[in-house]
Amino acid sequence: MIRYLMSVATAALFTATCAPAQDLSAIARVDVTQSGVETGWLGGASFALSLSQGVPFRVFTLDAPRRLVIDFREVDWSGVRADDLHQEQGPLSSIRFGNFQPGWSRLVATLTKPVVPDDIGMTIDDTTGRALLQMGFKDVTEAEFAARSGAPQNALWPDPPAYDLAAPVADDRFVVVLDPGHGGVDPGAEREGHNEKKLMLQMALELREALLRADDMDVILTRDRDVFVSLEGRVALAHQVGADLFLSLHADALSQGGAQGATIYTLSDAASDTATAHLAARHNRADVIAGTDLTGSDDEVASVLLDLARQETEPRSQALARALVDGLTEAGGPMNNRPLRSAGFSVLKSADIPSVLVEVGFLSSARDLKNLRDPTWRVRMVTGIVRSVLAWRDGDDAKRPLVRQ
């Protein structure tokens, strides 16, 4: 006998009720053989997700761009590929999933047309405890979709808090913030079973240990596990801990110009080249990919931050970039043929913290992927970054009295 747990047509907030002997706080696993998008003869579509047990969940839509978001507490996506859940036909495309914050998972799908979830419900099998989340989709106008979209506000389902890391000791020690790119529901670039978020977290952890061994400093990570952190949250954390330096680590994939080799990026309002413009656009869409509601984003504030950055921080960031190019070149690279570039990366928009983005390599390059997986190569690169940071710090300290004058 199948017991019907819930069905609410508003697609706003859903909370599973607890069944006997059913622990809804544990992690549910996905059965891809019973999951995915189905299209009907008349063009209608439905989505199903088969789980090893019932979990609380909620469903909502976001506009500009149109997205479907499903939050769970909590789903294990191990072994699941986007292709397992996606069909070319139907209203869903570019399905992404993963950890969103500790204890929470998220699925995000781009909507190809204005539709809203309809007939949503989760059923649980009394015998096996398995659960099936199902929903259909109803066509609506653009105006109706926009009116019904937005992240729900509810204490049971809080928005992701700023990443909770303790502030450094209140002394004069140098503070470095390392930012492993992507995370959680946003995997970043992917190739041959490897993804950017895991590779960069590994490198950030290794770099943190090397920096701590090299000198008396505080090193803070924007994330130390596989969770999503918004671009704004990464910058906010750097200010929260009083960072002297912000390094964002990435290993993207670009087809333009056969991108390969380590490349250092600084902030500018105009990209230094077309490939960098494409790269910045991809990086700046991280929050969209993760299903974050961008309502209320203020472009004027971003413009002010850019202007402030040019006054003092931009030259310091450029000096840091040059130091990193020198250090990584000395460590053996390999370096990109144009290792210094710039664009409007959102994660670099701190007005008062020297910030650079380091593409350690590109997953679109077979050579770079091989290097990123090689512990010996990573040690050389980490050593090069440490030497660069220390050299820049000493030179920056010497110049600061002159800058203040």
N, C-alpha and C positions, 0 to 999 in steps of 0.2 A: 504494500500500500504506500502510495506517495502522499506525503502530507504537505499541503500548501502553506508556506510560511508567510509570504507577503506579496502584495501586489498593489502598488500605488501609482496612479497615472500621472501625477504631477512631475515626476522625474526630478525631484528636488532633494529629499532626504529619506534614507531608508535605514532602518535598524532591525537586524534579525533578532527574533526572540529565541531564547534558549530552549532547546528541546531536551528531554530526558537523556542523560548519558552523552550529551553532545556539547563538547567544549568549544565554544565559538571564539575563544581567545587564542587558540593554537593556529599554526600556519597551515593553510590549505594548499594542496598541490593541484596542478592543472592537468586534465586529461585532454590532450589535443585531438584525439580521435573523435570526441563528442563535442568539439568546440569549433566556432568559426562563424562566418557570415554565410547566410543562405539567401538566394534570390528566388522570387516566385515568378510564375508565368506572366503575371500582369505587371511586373516591374517592382513589386513590393520586396522588402528585404527584412531579415531578422538577424539577430546576433545571439549566440549561445556560448556560455562558458561553463564547462563541466569541472567541478571541484571535488576534492576528496572529502570535504566536509563544508558545512555552512559557515559563513563568516559575515559580520556586519558589512554593509556596503552603502554607497550613495552614488547617484548618477546626476550629472548636470551637463550643460552645454556652455561653451564660451564663443564669443563672436570676435571677428577681426583678428585673426582668421577664424573660420568656423571650426569648432572642435567638439568632440564628445569626450567626456572625462568620467571614468569610473574609479572610485576610491574603494579600497578594501582594507580590512584589518584582520588578517594579512594573507597574502598569496605568495607562494614560492613559484617563481617563473623559470626555475632551472630546467634547461633542456627545451624550452619553448622558443620557437622562432616566429618572427612576424608573419612569414609566409604560411605558417600553420593556421593562422586565424584570418587571413585576408584573401579576398577574391577581387578580381579586376572589376567585376560588375558590382553595382550597389552603391550605397551612400558613404561607405567607409573606405578610407585609404590611409596609407602611411601609419599603420598601427604600431604603437610603441608601448612598452610596459617595463616595470621594474620597481625597485624600492623608491619611495618618495621621501620618507623620513623614518626614523626608527619606529617600528611597529605599524607602519602604513605602507601599502603598495598602491600603485596607480597604473591604469591603462588609459592611453590617450590615442584618439584616432582623428585624423582630419576628415571633415565632412565635405563631400563633393557638391552638395546642394543643401539648401535650408530644410532640414528635417529635425523633428524632435522625437526623443524616445517615447514609446507608447507601449502599453500593456507590459509593464515591467514586473517581474516577480522572480522569486527564488523558491524552488521546491527541494525538499529533502526526503530521501528514501529512508523509511523507517528501519529497513533491514540492514542496509549497508552504511547509512549515514552520509552517502554521497549527495552533493547538492548540484543543482542546475540553475544558473542564472540565465534568464531569457528576456529579450525585449524586441519589440517591433519598432518601426519608424513611420512617422506620419509627416507628409509634406505640409509645409507652412510657407507663408510669404516671408520675404526678407525682413520686413518690419516686425512680424510676429516672432520670428526667430530671435531678432535682436532684443525684443522686449522680454523674452522668456529666458535669455541667457545671463550667466553670471554665477560666480561661485557662491553657494549658500553659506550663510553664517549660522553656526550652531556650536554650542560648547562641546558637543560630543565629537565634532569633526573640526578641530581648530585648523586655521591656516598654519602652514609650516612656520615655526618660530625662527628667529635668527639663530644660527647654529650656536649651540650652547657650549662655549669653551671659556675656561677661566682666563681672566686678564693676567698679564704677566706681573711679576713682582714689581712693586713700585720703587724702582731704582733707575739708575742711568744706563742699564744694559741695553745693548743694541737689540731691536726686535725685528725679526724677519717673519713675514707672513707668506707661506707657500700655498698656492692655490691649485690643487690637482683638478684639471678641467673636467667638466661634465659630472656624471654620477647619478645613481639611482635610475629613474625612468629615462634619463638622457644618456645613452651609451657613448655618444660621440662617434668618431669614425670607427668602422668595423672592417676587418679583413681576415679571412682564413680562420675564423673562430676566435679571433682576438679583437678586443675593443679598446678604444682610447681611454675610457674611464678607469679600467683596471690597470692598464700599463702606467698611466700617469699617477695613480694613487701609489703604486709600488715605488715609482721613482721618487715621489715626494717623501715617502717614509724613509727611503734610503738617504735622500738629501738632508732631511731633518737630522738624522743621526750623525751624518758627516759634519754638518754645521755645528751641532752641539759639541762634538769632539774637538773641533778646530779652535773654538774660542768660547769665552763666557758671554753667551747671548741667549735670548729667548727665541724659540722657533715655534710658530703657531700654524696649524693647518686649517684651511677653511672647511675641510672634511677629512676625517681619518677612517672612514668606512664608505661603503657603497650606498650613499644617500644623495638625494638631490638638494642642492643649495642654489638659490636664485642668484643671478648676476648682482642684483642690488644687495643681497645678503652677504655676498663675498666682500664687496667693497665696504659695507657697513661693519663687518667683522674687523677689517683692517683698521678702521678708525676706532672701534671699540677697544682694541688691545694696544693702541698707540703705536702702530707699526712705523718703523723707519724705512721699510723697504717691502715691496709687494712683487712677488714673482708668480706669474700664472703659467702653469706647465701644460703643454698640449702636444698631440701627435695626430694632426688632422689628415685628411685625404683630399687632394686636389688633382684634378686632371689637367688644369691649365699649366702649360709650360713644363710638364714633367717634374713637378715639385719634389725635391729631395734635399736632405741635409739640414742641419740645425739652422734656424732662422730666428732673429730677435726682432720683435715688433714694439714700437712705441706709439703713443697716441697722436693722432692728427685728425683734423676734420676732413681732409682729402686723402684718399688712399694713394700710396706711392706707385701703384701699378694695378692693372686689372685683376690679376690673380689675388692680390692682397685684398682688394675690394670684395671679391667673392668670399674670401676666407672670413673677413670681418662680418659680412652679412650672415654667414653660417653661425659664427660664434654668437652673434647678437640675437639669434633666434632660439637660444637655449631655453629661455623661459617659456617661449611659445611651444616648443617641443614637449616640455614637461607639463603643459596644461595649466600654466599660471595665468591668472586673470590680470591683464595689463591695463585695465580701466584706471584712468587717473594718471597715467604716466605723463610727465611734464617735459616736453622737448625743450622748453625755455630754460628749465633748470639745467638740463644737459648742456645747453649752449653756454650758460654761465660757468659751469664747471670747466668746460674747455678753455674759456678765456682766462680763468684763474690759473689753470695748469700751465699756461704759456709763460706766466710771469716769472716764476721761480722753479717750479717742479719740472717743467718740460726739459730745460737744459740738464738738470740732474738725472732725469730718466734717460736722456740721450747718452750721457756719460756712462751710466750703468750699462746701457745696451752695448756701447763700444767695449767696455771692460769685459762683458760676457763673450763678445765675439773673439776678443784676444785670448781669453782663458780657454774657451772651447776649441779654438784653433790650435793652441798650444797642446791641448789634451788629445788632439788627433782627429777631432770632428767625427765624421766629415761635415763640412759646412756647405750651406747653400751657395750658389754662385753669386747671389746678392744677399748676404746675411743680415743686412740692416734694412728694415722696411717699416712702414707706418700706415695706420688707418684708424678709423673711429671705433676701436674696440670698447664696448661698454664697460668691461671689467677693469679697464685702465683709467677710468674717469674720476680718480681721486684727485682733488684739487691740491692736496698738500702732502701726498705720499708718492715718492718716486716709484713708478710702476712700469714693468715691462712684461710682455708675453713671450714666452720661449716655446717655439715649436721645436721640440727636441729632435724630431724627425717627422716624416710623413708616412702614414700607413699605406698610402698609394704607391710607395716605393718598396719593392721587395727587399732591397738592401737595408733600408731604414727599419723595416719591421724585424728583420733578422737581428739587427743591432739592438733594438729595444728589448728583445727577448734574451739577449746575451748578458749575463751578470758581470762579466769582465769588462765589456764595453761600457755598461752603466756606471761601474766604479770609476772609469776614466772620465766620463762626462760629469759625474757628480763632483769629482775632484776639481775639474775645470771650473765648475760653477762656484764651488766654495772659494777657490783662489780668486775668482773674479769679484765675488761679493766682498771679501776682505780687502782687496785692493781698492775697490770703489769706495768702501766705507772710510778707509784711511784718507784717500784723496778728497772725498766729500767733506770730511771733518776739517781738513786743512783749508778748504776754500770757503767754508761757511762764514767765518768772520768777515771776509771780503764781500760776500753776497749781502750780508746785513748792512754793510756800509753803503 
